[in-house]
Amino acid sequence: MQLSADLVLHVRTDCSERAIEISCLDVGNSGDTESIPLGATAGTPIDLFVDSYNNVSAGSFEPSITPD
């Protein structure tokens, strides 16, 4: 039986600085879609981290970005 990942999303403006996290989201369970609504400023870098809830929850994912 293959399990889907329980994903956690993090967004920062600097990859190496955990303290400047813009947003973090973990609302779903294994296999659920996670989504972060986010305002962005032109020229400001955004680093998106896709993580798992724990080291047992692993699986594939397909990120997508939808502009408003």
Phi and psi in radians as a Rosetta constraint file:
Dihedral C 1 N 2 CA 2 C 2 CIRCULARHARMONIC -1.642 0.35
Dihedral N 2 CA 2 C 2 N 3 CIRCULARHARMONIC 2.244 0.35
Dihedral C 2 N 3 CA 3 C 3 CIRCULARHARMONIC -1.720 0.35
Dihedral N 3 CA 3 C 3 N 4 CIRCULARHARMONIC 2.532 0.35
Dihedral C 3 N 4 CA 4 C 4 CIRCULARHARMONIC -1.546 0.35
Dihedral N 4 CA 4 C 4 N 5 CIRCULARHARMONIC 2.720 0.35
Dihedral C 4 N 5 CA 5 C 5 CIRCULARHARMONIC -1.264 0.35
Dihedral N 5 CA 5 C 5 N 6 CIRCULARHARMONIC 2.591 0.35
Dihedral C 5 N 6 CA 6 C 6 CIRCULARHARMONIC -1.727 0.35
Dihedral N 6 CA 6 C 6 N 7 CIRCULARHARMONIC 1.713 0.35
Dihedral C 6 N 7 CA 7 C 7 CIRCULARHARMONIC -1.479 0.35
Dihedral N 7 CA 7 C 7 N 8 CIRCULARHARMONIC 2.663 0.35
Dihedral C 7 N 8 CA 8 C 8 CIRCULARHARMONIC -2.258 0.35
Dihedral N 8 CA 8 C 8 N 9 CIRCULARHARMONIC 2.310 0.35
Dihedral C 8 N 9 CA 9 C 9 CIRCULARHARMONIC -1.919 0.35
Dihedral N 9 CA 9 C 9 N 10 CIRCULARHARMONIC 2.416 0.35
Dihedral C 9 N 10 CA 10 C 10 CIRCULARHARMONIC -2.274 0.35
Dihedral N 10 CA 10 C 10 N 11 CIRCULARHARMONIC 2.474 0.35
Dihedral C 10 N 11 CA 11 C 11 CIRCULARHARMONIC -2.236 0.35
Dihedral N 11 CA 11 C 11 N 12 CIRCULARHARMONIC 2.290 0.35
Dihedral C 11 N 12 CA 12 C 12 CIRCULARHARMONIC -2.347 0.35
Dihedral N 12 CA 12 C 12 N 13 CIRCULARHARMONIC 2.805 0.35
Dihedral C 12 N 13 CA 13 C 13 CIRCULARHARMONIC -1.663 0.35
Dihedral N 13 CA 13 C 13 N 14 CIRCULARHARMONIC -0.137 0.35
Dihedral C 13 N 14 CA 14 C 14 CIRCULARHARMONIC -2.489 0.35
Dihedral N 14 CA 14 C 14 N 15 CIRCULARHARMONIC 2.039 0.35
Dihedral C 14 N 15 CA 15 C 15 CIRCULARHARMONIC -0.934 0.35
Dihedral N 15 CA 15 C 15 N 16 CIRCULARHARMONIC -0.681 0.35
Dihedral C 15 N 16 CA 16 C 16 CIRCULARHARMONIC -1.507 0.35
Dihedral N 16 CA 16 C 16 N 17 CIRCULARHARMONIC -0.119 0.35
Dihedral C 16 N 17 CA 17 C 17 CIRCULARHARMONIC -1.915 0.35
Dihedral N 17 CA 17 C 17 N 18 CIRCULARHARMONIC 1.638 0.35
Dihedral C 17 N 18 CA 18 C 18 CIRCULARHARMONIC -1.053 0.35
Dihedral N 18 CA 18 C 18 N 19 CIRCULARHARMONIC -0.542 0.35
Dihedral C 18 N 19 CA 19 C 19 CIRCULARHARMONIC -1.190 0.35
Dihedral N 19 CA 19 C 19 N 20 CIRCULARHARMONIC -0.316 0.35
Dihedral C 19 N 20 CA 20 C 20 CIRCULARHARMONIC -1.826 0.35
Dihedral N 20 CA 20 C 20 N 21 CIRCULARHARMONIC 0.581 0.35
Dihedral C 20 N 21 CA 21 C 21 CIRCULARHARMONIC -1.103 0.35
Dihedral N 21 CA 21 C 21 N 22 CIRCULARHARMONIC 2.271 0.35
Dihedral C 21 N 22 CA 22 C 22 CIRCULARHARMONIC -1.440 0.35
Dihedral N 22 CA 22 C 22 N 23 CIRCULARHARMONIC -0.720 0.35
Dihedral C 22 N 23 CA 23 C 23 CIRCULARHARMONIC -2.728 0.35
Dihedral N 23 CA 23 C 23 N 24 CIRCULARHARMONIC 2.665 0.35
Dihedral C 23 N 24 CA 24 C 24 CIRCULARHARMONIC -2.526 0.35
Dihedral N 24 CA 24 C 24 N 25 CIRCULARHARMONIC 2.429 0.35
Dihedral C 24 N 25 CA 25 C 25 CIRCULARHARMONIC -2.522 0.35
Dihedral N 25 CA 25 C 25 N 26 CIRCULARHARMONIC 2.310 0.35
Dihedral C 25 N 26 CA 26 C 26 CIRCULARHARMONIC -2.608 0.35
Dihedral N 26 CA 26 C 26 N 27 CIRCULARHARMONIC 1.460 0.35
Dihedral C 26 N 27 CA 27 C 27 CIRCULARHARMONIC -1.906 0.35
Dihedral N 27 CA 27 C 27 N 28 CIRCULARHARMONIC -0.346 0.35
Dihedral C 27 N 28 CA 28 C 28 CIRCULARHARMONIC -1.680 0.35
Dihedral N 28 CA 28 C 28 N 29 CIRCULARHARMONIC -3.095 0.35
Dihedral C 28 N 29 CA 29 C 29 CIRCULARHARMONIC -2.006 0.35
Dihedral N 29 CA 29 C 29 N 30 CIRCULARHARMONIC -3.019 0.35
Dihedral C 29 N 30 CA 30 C 30 CIRCULARHARMONIC -0.938 0.35
Dihedral N 30 CA 30 C 30 N 31 CIRCULARHARMONIC 2.214 0.35
Dihedral C 30 N 31 CA 31 C 31 CIRCULARHARMONIC 1.503 0.35
Dihedral N 31 CA 31 C 31 N 32 CIRCULARHARMONIC -0.174 0.35
Dihedral C 31 N 32 CA 32 C 32 CIRCULARHARMONIC -1.358 0.35
Dihedral N 32 CA 32 C 32 N 33 CIRCULARHARMONIC 2.677 0.35
Dihedral C 32 N 33 CA 33 C 33 CIRCULARHARMONIC -1.368 0.35
Dihedral N 33 CA 33 C 33 N 34 CIRCULARHARMONIC 2.353 0.35
Dihedral C 33 N 34 CA 34 C 34 CIRCULARHARMONIC -1.928 0.35
Dihedral N 34 CA 34 C 34 N 35 CIRCULARHARMONIC 2.499 0.35
Dihedral C 34 N 35 CA 35 C 35 CIRCULARHARMONIC -2.577 0.35
Dihedral N 35 CA 35 C 35 N 36 CIRCULARHARMONIC 2.368 0.35
Dihedral C 35 N 36 CA 36 C 36 CIRCULARHARMONIC -2.060 0.35
Dihedral N 36 CA 36 C 36 N 37 CIRCULARHARMONIC 1.948 0.35
Dihedral C 36 N 37 CA 37 C 37 CIRCULARHARMONIC -1.244 0.35
Dihedral N 37 CA 37 C 37 N 38 CIRCULARHARMONIC 2.310 0.35
Dihedral C 37 N 38 CA 38 C 38 CIRCULARHARMONIC -2.584 0.35
Dihedral N 38 CA 38 C 38 N 39 CIRCULARHARMONIC 2.247 0.35
Dihedral C 38 N 39 CA 39 C 39 CIRCULARHARMONIC -1.458 0.35
Dihedral N 39 CA 39 C 39 N 40 CIRCULARHARMONIC 2.394 0.35
Dihedral C 39 N 40 CA 40 C 40 CIRCULARHARMONIC -2.185 0.35
Dihedral N 40 CA 40 C 40 N 41 CIRCULARHARMONIC 2.633 0.35
Dihedral C 40 N 41 CA 41 C 41 CIRCULARHARMONIC -1.973 0.35
Dihedral N 41 CA 41 C 41 N 42 CIRCULARHARMONIC 2.315 0.35
Dihedral C 41 N 42 CA 42 C 42 CIRCULARHARMONIC -0.970 0.35
Dihedral N 42 CA 42 C 42 N 43 CIRCULARHARMONIC 2.350 0.35
Dihedral C 42 N 43 CA 43 C 43 CIRCULARHARMONIC 1.505 0.35
Dihedral N 43 CA 43 C 43 N 44 CIRCULARHARMONIC -0.127 0.35
Dihedral C 43 N 44 CA 44 C 44 CIRCULARHARMONIC -1.704 0.35
Dihedral N 44 CA 44 C 44 N 45 CIRCULARHARMONIC 2.112 0.35
Dihedral C 44 N 45 CA 45 C 45 CIRCULARHARMONIC -1.198 0.35
Dihedral N 45 CA 45 C 45 N 46 CIRCULARHARMONIC 2.603 0.35
Dihedral C 45 N 46 CA 46 C 46 CIRCULARHARMONIC -2.293 0.35
Dihedral N 46 CA 46 C 46 N 47 CIRCULARHARMONIC 2.226 0.35
Dihedral C 46 N 47 CA 47 C 47 CIRCULARHARMONIC -1.870 0.35
Dihedral N 47 CA 47 C 47 N 48 CIRCULARHARMONIC 2.144 0.35
Dihedral C 47 N 48 CA 48 C 48 CIRCULARHARMONIC -1.831 0.35
Dihedral N 48 CA 48 C 48 N 49 CIRCULARHARMONIC 2.191 0.35
Dihedral C 48 N 49 CA 49 C 49 CIRCULARHARMONIC -1.908 0.35
Dihedral N 49 CA 49 C 49 N 50 CIRCULARHARMONIC 2.270 0.35
Dihedral C 49 N 50 CA 50 C 50 CIRCULARHARMONIC -1.939 0.35
Dihedral N 50 CA 50 C 50 N 51 CIRCULARHARMONIC 2.051 0.35
Dihedral C 50 N 51 CA 51 C 51 CIRCULARHARMONIC -2.176 0.35
Dihedral N 51 CA 51 C 51 N 52 CIRCULARHARMONIC 3.073 0.35
Dihedral C 51 N 52 CA 52 C 52 CIRCULARHARMONIC -2.045 0.35
Dihedral N 52 CA 52 C 52 N 53 CIRCULARHARMONIC 2.755 0.35
Dihedral C 52 N 53 CA 53 C 53 CIRCULARHARMONIC -1.044 0.35
Dihedral N 53 CA 53 C 53 N 54 CIRCULARHARMONIC -0.662 0.35
Dihedral C 53 N 54 CA 54 C 54 CIRCULARHARMONIC -2.675 0.35
Dihedral N 54 CA 54 C 54 N 55 CIRCULARHARMONIC 3.086 0.35
Dihedral C 54 N 55 CA 55 C 55 CIRCULARHARMONIC -1.324 0.35
Dihedral N 55 CA 55 C 55 N 56 CIRCULARHARMONIC -0.087 0.35
Dihedral C 55 N 56 CA 56 C 56 CIRCULARHARMONIC -1.625 0.35
Dihedral N 56 CA 56 C 56 N 57 CIRCULARHARMONIC -0.476 0.35
Dihedral C 56 N 57 CA 57 C 57 CIRCULARHARMONIC -1.482 0.35
Dihedral N 57 CA 57 C 57 N 58 CIRCULARHARMONIC 1.724 0.35
Dihedral C 57 N 58 CA 58 C 58 CIRCULARHARMONIC -2.306 0.35
Dihedral N 58 CA 58 C 58 N 59 CIRCULARHARMONIC 2.725 0.35
Dihedral C 58 N 59 CA 59 C 59 CIRCULARHARMONIC 2.893 0.35
Dihedral N 59 CA 59 C 59 N 60 CIRCULARHARMONIC 3.116 0.35
Dihedral C 59 N 60 CA 60 C 60 CIRCULARHARMONIC -1.464 0.35
Dihedral N 60 CA 60 C 60 N 61 CIRCULARHARMONIC 2.798 0.35
Dihedral C 60 N 61 CA 61 C 61 CIRCULARHARMONIC -2.618 0.35
Dihedral N 61 CA 61 C 61 N 62 CIRCULARHARMONIC 2.801 0.35
Dihedral C 61 N 62 CA 62 C 62 CIRCULARHARMONIC -2.333 0.35
Dihedral N 62 CA 62 C 62 N 63 CIRCULARHARMONIC 1.790 0.35
Dihedral C 62 N 63 CA 63 C 63 CIRCULARHARMONIC -1.278 0.35
Dihedral N 63 CA 63 C 63 N 64 CIRCULARHARMONIC 2.629 0.35
Dihedral C 63 N 64 CA 64 C 64 CIRCULARHARMONIC -2.575 0.35
Dihedral N 64 CA 64 C 64 N 65 CIRCULARHARMONIC 2.614 0.35
Dihedral C 64 N 65 CA 65 C 65 CIRCULARHARMONIC -2.118 0.35
Dihedral N 65 CA 65 C 65 N 66 CIRCULARHARMONIC 2.237 0.35
Dihedral C 65 N 66 CA 66 C 66 CIRCULARHARMONIC -2.111 0.35
Dihedral N 66 CA 66 C 66 N 67 CIRCULARHARMONIC 1.888 0.35
Dihedral C 66 N 67 CA 67 C 67 CIRCULARHARMONIC -1.280 0.35
Dihedral N 67 CA 67 C 67 N 68 CIRCULARHARMONIC 2.577 0.35
